[in-house]
Amino acid sequence: MVNLLSLLFAASQFETEFHVSGLAPLCDQLVVLSYVKEVSEKTEREYCARPRLDIIQPLPETCEEISSDALTVRGFQENECRDYHLEYSEGESLFYIVSPRDVVVAKERDQDDHIDWLLEKKKYEEALMAAEISQKNIKRHKILDIGLAYVNHLVEKGEYDVAARKCQKILGKNAALWEYEVYKFKEIGQLKAISPYLPRGDPVLKPLIYEMILHEFLESDYEGFATLIREWPGDLYNNSVMVQAVRDHLKKDSQNRTLLKTLAELYTYDKNYGNALEIYLTLRHKDVFQLIHKHNLFSSIKDKIVLLMDFDSEKAVDMLLDNEDKISYLHKLFKRDHHKGQAYHEKQISLYAEYDRPNLLPFLRDSIHCPLEKVSHRRPGHTLQVTELSLLALEICQQRNFVEETVYLLSRMGNSRSALKMIMEELHDVDKAIEFAKEQDDGELWEDLILYSIDKPPFITGLLNNIGTHVDPILLIHRIKEGMEIPNLRDSLVKILQDYNLQVSLLSWTTEPTE
């Protein structure tokens, strides 16, 4: 039966499963000389084992073994508990184990001894910590060796992720050791485990190392491969090698979106933006707009605007509008297809007015879309529907005093009299006013034109030269004040008579009976 001995040390009390031959203090710990008996497996009889020298840390209700060493003394097989004694030299940390035939001197272990014991017990993490704390005092151990032993121990236990994570601290900036460990992980089929912890800057490993891991993922995990390509700097590996590898896989799975997007990212790293852009457009991927902005690819999308509009018209137009010097793209789009981007014609009007006035009037003439509700304006004999697009355009043109554009819009909106007045008062162009009146073919306009021109001799001359075929020139002549000097009046009257004679001749010819 095992003897139990209660030990009292300060405020601690605990029991042991061995006989105690001697006690000595060691700081706040106890040095215990233990007499041990063991049972033979063959005979099942007790026999005397070698005595032990233990260091114990007392706790309130138990204790913790700090170290334990079996002592080799002569005749231990015949010794009893009372045959051993423990003496100590206070202040020197020397302990004397006295037996009938031997005296053994023990001294406190140094850190190297402590690390030996920890390694023997496979307490690698504690050994590594002890070495780091006492790195100036240890002589027989190296932190790196302990760390490598720790990694190997974790790998042997199958704790691959923990082992790989520990490599970050243990291997540090030693590129050669990193590469060696990567190959070890490859041998056991665990390249994926070490991939998240591989250095990406200082140090940088050989490109082959990174390529080896990328190939591992490419063969079995497309998503993992895509993540590494996205997270790893493009200069860690040979980009062309990985591009070819992805293209080879696409031959077997040509529609795989993960591979296509990753290939686009590889092209981007390689500054092959054209191919990247083609893939993003094919995938209709939202990153296409970021790619264009980030790398200023506006010159590369001249022939792709329609594709961008089909994909996301709002983002496409906003992108172009945010780049004022890229207005020509919207212009080309409009020229190619008047229906594309019709919801953004309001913005386009503002941009033409600000940066490209020569194209504003042609745009207004060609734009037929009505993005908002319609409003009816009436004049005798006409009903015209005016869009809010026209109202907005009119406001912009009036604010900027764009006369020709304003005239066109007023006419389009059915306000021809205001348009004519603007031609006469702003442009002072009688020929344009007459041409406008001819186009409208409206008696009221001719009356307005005559009233406006009656006190302006140059306008009267213009009217006399052109009015004959549209309005009775007598209406104009009767209103001319006596004594007003009209430039080239004689020539104008001759022309009126010639036009009149011509009309009479034509009339008589058309009415002459045939035989």
MOFEN-V258637 format. One record per backbone hydrogen bond with DSSP energy under -1.0 kcal/mol. CO is the residue of the C=O (numbers start at 0). NH is the residue of the N-H. If there is no record, write none. Layout:
[[CO;NH] [CO;NH]]
This chain:
[[6;13] [8;11] [11;8] [13;6] [18;34] [21;32] [23;30] [25;28] [28;25] [29;55] [30;23] [31;53] [32;20] [32;21] [33;51] [34;18] [35;48] [37;46] [39;43] [44;39] [46;37] [50;70] [51;33] [52;68] [53;31] [54;65] [54;66] [55;29] [56;63] [61;58] [63;56] [66;54] [68;52] [72;75] [74;77] [79;82] [80;83] [84;97] [86;95] [88;91] [92;107] [93;88] [94;105] [95;86] [96;103] [97;84] [101;98] [103;96] [105;94] [109;113] [110;114] [111;115] [112;116] [113;117] [114;118] [115;119] [116;120] [117;122] [118;121] [121;123] [122;126] [123;127] [124;128] [125;129] [126;130] [127;131] [128;132] [129;133] [133;136] [133;137] [141;145] [142;146] [143;147] [144;148] [145;149] [146;150] [147;151] [148;152] [149;153] [150;154] [151;155] [152;156] [153;158] [154;157] [157;159] [158;162] [159;163] [160;164] [161;165] [162;166] [165;169] [166;170] [170;173] [172;174] [173;177] [174;178] [175;179] [176;180] [177;181] [178;182] [179;183] [180;184] [181;185] [182;186] [183;187] [184;189] [185;188] [189;193] [190;194] [193;196] [205;208] [206;210] [207;211] [208;212] [209;213] [210;214] [211;215] [212;216] [213;217] [214;218] [216;220] [220;224] [221;225] [222;226] [223;227] [224;228] [225;229] [226;230] [227;231] [232;235] [237;241] [238;242] [239;243] [240;244] [241;245] [242;246] [243;247] [244;248] [245;249] [246;250] [248;251] [248;252] [252;255] [255;259] [256;260] [257;261] [258;262] [259;263] [260;264] [261;265] [262;266] [263;267] [264;268] [265;269] [266;271] [267;270] [270;272] [271;275] [272;276] [273;277] [274;278] [275;279] [276;280] [277;281] [278;282] [279;284] [284;287] [285;288] [286;290] [287;291] [288;292] [289;293] [290;294] [291;296] [296;299] [297;300] [300;303] [303;307] [304;308] [305;309] [306;310] [307;311] [311;315] [312;316] [313;317] [314;318] [315;319] [316;320] [317;321] [322;325] [323;326] [325;328] [326;330] [327;331] [328;332] [329;333] [330;334] [331;335] [332;336] [336;339] [338;341] [340;343] [341;344] [343;347] [344;348] [345;349] [346;350] [347;351] [348;352] [349;353] [350;354] [351;355] [355;358] [356;359] [358;362] [359;363] [360;364] [361;365] [362;366] [374;385] [376;383] [378;381] [381;378] [383;376] [385;374] [386;390] [387;391] [388;392] [389;393] [390;394] [391;395] [392;396] [393;397] [394;398] [395;399] [396;401] [400;402] [401;405] [402;406] [403;407] [404;408] [405;409] [406;410] [407;411] [408;412] [409;414] [410;413] [414;418] [415;419] [416;420] [417;421] [418;422] [419;423] [420;424] [421;425] [421;426] [422;427] [422;428] [428;432] [429;433] [430;434] [431;435] [432;436] [433;437] [434;438] [435;439] [436;440] [441;445] [442;446] [443;447] [444;448] [445;449] [446;450] [447;451] [448;452] [449;453] [452;455] [455;459] [456;460] [457;461] [458;462] [459;463] [460;464] [462;465] [462;466] [466;469] [466;470] [471;474] [472;476] [473;477] [476;479] [480;483] [485;488] [487;491] [488;492] [489;493] [490;494] [491;495] [492;496] [493;497] [494;498] [495;499] [496;500] [497;501] [498;502] [499;503] [500;504] [501;505] [502;506] [503;507] [504;508] [505;509] [506;510] [507;511]]
